[in-house]
Amino acid sequence: MSDSTYSRIVVTGASGFIGGHLAEALFKRGYHVRAVYRRANPPEGLARLACDRFELFQADLAQEERLAQMVAGMDAVIHVAARASDWGPYADYERDNYTATVRLLEAARNAGCRKMVVTSSIAVHGFGPHVDTTEEGPYYRHIAPYQITKKMAEDYALSQDGKGIAVTAIRPGNVLGPGDTTVTFPILDGMERGLMGYISGGRSLTCPVYVGDLVNAHILALETPAANGLVFNITGGERVTWREYIEEAARCLGMRAPRKSVPGPLAYGLAALLEAVYHAVSAKKAPLLTRYRVAQLMYDFHFAVHRAETVLGYRPQTTWRDALRLTVEDYRRLTGTQGK
């Protein structure tokens, strides 16, 4: 460990994609980890690590009475758990993203934890022209409860820095890597089913980051005193368009890249119409197109990582092409499919 000040770490969301990678990485670096998961049974990846130095802790963060037990005897918390989608009632996002963060931070402070690293989202910047955007902005109007509540949680957490606890926030870009069943796997599945195309020709920039690099950024934020009170945008730092990204994914899949494209304004209008219809019938499942999904594809969405490089010493180690290749390999392994 680079800094032994915090040797006992709580990781929330440890059964998820990012949290699982993070909990394992901390354990391998010599930390004592308390891995918090919500489902009835721990996933296999966590269960195989269980030992005296890798505790499994089952809890729903909405259960306020469990929070004190979760953080008891620990030095720091890395809070990854969140409701991360673009559809659903606002109240659910407020409960899981904002209220849970407020209660967890208070419980951690009361228990004597001295540091909290909060996983926010690059989406709090909103959707508009972003090229080399820094943590200072620009910011655009939020169009989804996820963005609103993640920014609320981030703002609250940072406002508590120095008030009995040190706080740092991390804003991940579009994370990919083995186990990314939420975002990249559905894209790959859609490509194989012929459902994937481009918005405005795929010319807009995106912001991929390999999960291993994001994990390292979290650990650097934990170990670096100068990070206290700051927020960091974390991406791979490369400039890549959606067309380049999808074409590389197609090459990894061994198939022809999509050719169809829809103008951005048309796709956005259609998404707004679909959302209105789905809301009218109280649909629980999101429509194929939402304004959130379209907006992220129709605007440049590229962010500078200068602050992370300067303050944390953050250096991405995996290119987006290598990250995508590793993700596709894992997708093939888990789905049992082979390249064409």
N, C-alpha and C positions, 0 to 999 in steps of 0.2 A: 504494500500500500504506500502511496505517495504521502499520505497525511493520516496519522493514526489518531487524530483528534476525534474522529467519528469512526468507531470500529464496529458498532452494532446498528444495522440499518434496516428499517422497515421499507418494503417495496409494495405499494398497493397496485392492483391490477396485474399481479404476477402470473395469472392464468392467461393473460392476453399476449398479443404479438410482441409489443415493445417491452412490456413488463416482464415477460418470461425471459427474453434475451438479457435484460438488465439484471434480473435477480441471479441468473446463472453466472454472468460476467463478474458481478460483485463477489460471489462465492469463490470463484476461481482466483480472484485477486486477494483473497485472504480475509474478506469481511465476514462477520457474523450476520446472516440475513434472516429476516422474518418475512417470508413470502406470503402475501395476503391474496386469497382467491375467493370468489363469490359462489361459484357453482357447488353442488353438493359434494362432489369428490374432486380432488386435485387432478389436473391433467398429468399424463404420464411423464412429461418432461420435468415437472416439479417433483413428482413423487419419487423419481429415481435419485434425486439429489438429497432427499430428506436425511438428516443426521443431526448431531448436537449443534452444529454450526449453521445448519440450514433448516429453520423452523417453518412448518406449514401452519398457516393460520386462516381458518375459514371464517369469513364475515362479509356481510353486506354493509357498505358504508352508510346506508340509510339507517342502520341499527345503531343509534347514538350510544346506547349502553355498552356496545362492544368496543368503542373507540379507545377508551381508557385502557382496556386490557391489551389492545393491539399495540399500543405504543409504550407500555410499561417496561422500564428497564432498558430502553433503546436510546441511542445517541442522536439519530437523525432519521428523517423520513424522506423518501423519494415517492412522490404522489403521481402515479401514472394513470390510475383508474379514472374512467370517464365514460359518459354516454357519447359515443362518437359515430354519428350518422347524420343524415340531412332530412330526416322525416320523423314526425312524432309530436305529441303535445308539448308545449313550452314548459308546463309544470314539471314534466319528467326530467327535462334538461336542467331546469333550475335546481331541482332536488339533487340530481346526481353529479352535476358539474360545479354549481356554486355552493349550495348549502353544505354538501359533503366536504368541500374544501375548507369552508369556514369552521365547521365543527372539528374536522381532523386537525387543523392547525391549532385550534384552542386546546384540544386534548393533548397534542404533542407538546405544546408549551407548558401546560400544567404538569405533564409527566417529566419535565426536565430535558426534553429533546432540545438540542441546541441548533439544529439546522433542518431546513425543509427545502427540497427542490421540487418545484411544481412543474409538471408537464402541461404546457398550454398548447397553442396551435398557431401555425403561420397564418391560418385562415382568419385570425382576429384582425389582420390588416384589411380585410374586405377585398372585394374583387373590382379591379380597375387596372390601369396600366402600371405594372410593377416590373422595373428593370433596375437591378442593383439597389432595391429598396432596403433601407436600414431600419433598425428598431425605432427610429424617430418617425418613420412614415415614408410615404403618405398612407392615410387610412381612408377607407371607403365605407359606405353604408352597409351594415350587416343585413343579410337577407334570410338567415336561418337561426333558429334557437341555439344551435350548437355554437355558432360564432358569438352570439350575444352572451351566453352564459360562460363560455371559456374566457372571454375578456373580463367579465365580472369577477370570476374566480382569480384570474391573474392579478387584476388591479387590487383586489382585497389582500391577497397574499403578500404582494410587494409592499402594501401599505403597513404591514406588520413587521417588516424587517427592522431589526434593532430593538424591538419591543419584547425582549425576553427570548427571542429566537431570530436566527439569521435566515433569510429567504432569498432564493434565486429562482427565476422562471426560465424555462426552455420552450422555445416555439419550434417544433419540428416541421420540416417541409413535408413533401409527399414521400412517406417512408416505404421502402420495399426491402425484400430479403426473404429468406426461407421462413415459411409460416405466415406469410402475408395473405391470409384467406379473406380479408375484408375488402381490400382495394385491388391489388394486382391480380390475384387469382380470378376474380370475376371479369376483369378486363381480358385476360387470356382466354377464359371460357367463352366470352362474347366473341372474340376474334375467331375461335374455332367454329363457332356456330354461325358465323357470317353476319353478326349483329353489330360489329364495330365499324365506325367510320370516323370522319374528322369534322370538327367545327371550324368553319372558315379556312379550310385547307390544311389545318393542323400547323399553321404558321406561328402560333403563340408559344412563348417559352413556358416551360414547367420547372419544377424545383425538386427533383428527386434527391433522396439521401438514403444511403445504405443503413440498415438497422444497426450494424456494428459500429458505424461512425456516430450515430445518434446516441447509442449506449455510452460510448467513450465521452461524448460531450456531457452527458449527465454526471458521469463520475468525475470529470474535470470540474464541473460546477460544484459538486460536493466537496472536493478537495482544495478548491482555490478560494482563499478568504477574500480576494479582491472581487469575486463574483457576487458577494452579498449585496442585495438590494438591486441587482441588475437583471434584465431580461436579455436573452440571446436568441437570435434567429439561427437555426441550424439546418443547413442544407449541404449538398455535396459541393456547392459553389460553382458548378459547371453550367454553361449555357447550352440548353438542349431544347429543341422544339418538340411539340407533341407528335409531329409527323416523323421526326427522327426516332423518337421513343417507340412509337408503334411499329415503324418499319424494322427496328432492331428486334422488337418482340416477335414480329412475324418471322424474322430470320432464325431466331432461337427456336421457334416452334416448328420451323421447316415448312412454312406455308407462304403463300402470296400475301403481301400487305394489302389492307383495305384500299379501295379506290374512291368510294363514295364520300361526298362532303356536303354539309349543309351550312348555309350562311348563318353566322352567329346570331344576328337579330331575329331571324326566322325561328331558329332553335329555341331561343330564349322566350319568344312569344308563345311558342307551342308548349314549352315547359310551364309557363305561367298558367296557361289554359288547363293543362293536365292537373296542376296542383289545385286549381279552383274546383274542378270536377271531383277530384279525390277528397278534398276537404268537405265538399257538399254532401258526399255520401259517407263521411267519417271513415274512410278507408285506413286501415292500419298499415298496409304495405305501401311503400312509396311508388309513384309512377316511374316508368322507365327513364324519363327525363324530369329533372328538377332544375329550378333556376340556379341552385348551388352548383350542381354538376356542370351545367352549361357554362356558367360564368367562369368557372375555373379553367375551362377549355378555350374560351373565346378571348380572354385577356392574357397579356403577358403576366407571368406569375413567377418572377425570378427575384431572389433576395441575396443581398451581400452578407458575408459571414466575417467581415473585418473585425467586429467587436469580439467575437468568439476566438478568432485567431490571435488577437492582441492580448486579451485579458486571460483567456483560458489556455492558450497555446494549442487550440483546436486545429488539427490538420486531418482532413478527410483522407482515408487510406484506400477506399474502394471507389473506382469510377462507376458512373451510372451504367455503363455497358456491362461491366463485370457484375454489378449488383443485379441487373436484369437477368443476366445469364444464370446466376445462382438461384434467383427466384423461379425462373422457368424450370430449372432442373428439379427444384423441390416440388413445383406444381405437377410435373410429370411423375415424380415418385409417389405423391399422395393421391393422384387421380388414376394412376395406372395406365396413362396414355403414352403413346410414343409419337415422335415426330413423323410428319408425313414425308 
